[in-house]
Amino acid sequence: MALLRRAVRSGPGLSTSSSIIPPAILISCRALTTKLFVGGLSFYTTDKGLQEAFSQYGQVVEAQVVSDRVSDRSKGFGFVTFTSQDEAHKAVEEMNGKALNGRVIFVDYAKPKSDYGGGMPIARGPPNLKNDS
């Protein structure tokens, strides 16, 4: 990773928007990419439609509409990853509050993913009764 960062900083002909760097490397090195949260999406918005809407502001590494596991229906929000902070900032300024597929969307920087424990819940049984007699 350090070698990649040095190459990006020092190479005059090599920039983060260059097609030489594969998207997988940009995603794995979060310092080089910026992820945006997009809320208020229409249920009919697809990954491709989201990518096309945001690609006019810069190189989109990944665009993902989050969908429900059971019904496979969109949850109404998604994420867009840009190769640079400048492109992401421009997209936030331009797209926040704009209409996309008939719905007004809200765009902001994504927050780091929190670990909510996930997996199977632990069954603890009924609460213990305290007797103060």
C-alpha positions in Angstrom: 0.0 0.0 0.0 2.8 2.4 0.8 4.3 1.8 -2.6 0.9 2.6 -4.2 0.6 5.8 -2.2 4.1 6.9 -3.1 3.5 6.2 -6.8 0.2 8.2 -6.8 1.8 11.2 -5.0 5.1 11.4 -6.9 4.2 10.3 -10.4 3.3 13.3 -12.6 1.6 11.2 -15.2 -0.1 8.9 -12.7 -3.1 10.2 -10.8 -5.9 8.5 -8.8 -8.3 9.0 -11.7 -6.0 7.2 -14.0 -7.2 3.9 -15.4 -3.9 2.3 -14.6 -4.9 1.7 -11.0 -7.6 -1.0 -10.7 -10.7 -0.1 -8.7 -10.2 -3.0 -6.2 -6.9 -1.4 -5.1 -8.6 2.0 -4.7 -11.4 0.5 -2.6 -9.0 -1.4 -0.4 -7.0 1.8 0.3 -9.6 4.1 1.8 -7.2 7.1 1.9 -7.5 7.3 -1.9 -11.3 6.9 -2.3 -14.3 8.7 -0.8 -17.6 7.0 -0.2 -20.9 8.9 -0.3 -24.2 8.0 1.2 -27.2 8.5 -1.0 -30.7 8.5 0.6 -34.2 8.9 -0.6 -33.7 6.8 -3.7 -36.6 5.5 -5.7 -37.3 1.8 -5.4 -36.7 1.6 -9.2 -33.1 3.0 -9.0 -30.5 0.4 -10.0 -26.8 0.2 -9.4 -26.2 1.2 -13.0 -28.6 4.1 -12.9 -26.9 5.4 -9.7 -23.5 5.1 -11.3 -24.6 6.9 -14.4 -26.1 9.8 -12.4 -22.9 10.3 -10.4 -20.4 9.6 -13.1 -20.7 13.1 -14.6 -18.9 14.4 -11.4 -15.9 12.1 -11.7 -14.7 8.5 -11.8 -17.1 6.3 -9.9 -15.3 3.3 -8.5 -18.5 1.6 -7.2 -22.2 2.4 -7.0 -24.4 0.2 -4.9 -28.1 0.3 -4.1 -28.8 -1.5 -0.8 -31.6 -4.0 -1.1 -33.5 -6.2 1.4 -32.1 -9.8 1.6 -35.6 -11.4 1.8 -37.6 -9.4 -0.7 -34.7 -8.3 -2.9 -36.4 -4.8 -3.0 -34.4 -1.6 -2.7 -34.2 -0.1 0.8 -34.2 3.4 -0.7 -30.5 4.2 -0.1 -27.1 3.4 -1.5 -23.5 4.3 -1.7 -21.3 5.8 -4.4 -17.5 5.6 -4.2 -15.3 8.2 -6.0 -11.6 8.0 -6.7 -10.9 11.4 -5.2 -12.2 13.7 -2.5 -12.6 16.6 -4.9 -14.9 14.6 -7.2 -16.9 13.4 -4.2 -17.2 17.0 -2.8 -18.4 18.2 -6.2 -21.0 15.4 -6.3 -22.3 16.2 -2.8 -22.7 19.9 -3.7 -24.4 19.3 -7.0 -26.6 16.2 -6.3 -27.8 16.9 -2.7 -31.5 17.9 -3.0 -31.8 17.1 -6.7 -34.3 14.7 -8.2 -33.3 11.3 -9.4 -36.0 9.0 -10.8 -38.8 11.2 -9.5 -37.5 11.4 -5.9 -35.4 14.1 -4.2 -32.2 12.5 -3.0 -29.9 13.4 -0.1 -26.2 13.0 -0.5 -23.6 13.1 2.3 -20.3 11.6 3.2 -20.7 8.0 4.4 -19.9 7.3 8.0 -17.6 4.4 9.0 -19.4 1.1 9.3 -20.1 0.2 12.9 -20.0 -3.3 14.3 -23.5 -4.0 15.7 -22.7 -7.6 16.7 -24.5 -9.1 13.7 -25.1 -12.8 13.4 -27.5 -14.8 15.7 -28.9 -13.1 18.8 -28.0 -14.6 22.1 -31.0 -16.0 24.0 -30.7 -15.1 27.6 -34.0 -16.3 29.0 -36.4 -14.5 31.2 -35.2 -11.7 33.5 -34.2 -12.6 37.0 -36.6 -11.6 39.8 -35.0 -9.9 42.8 -36.5 -10.6 46.2 -35.8 -7.9 48.8 -37.3 -9.9 51.7 
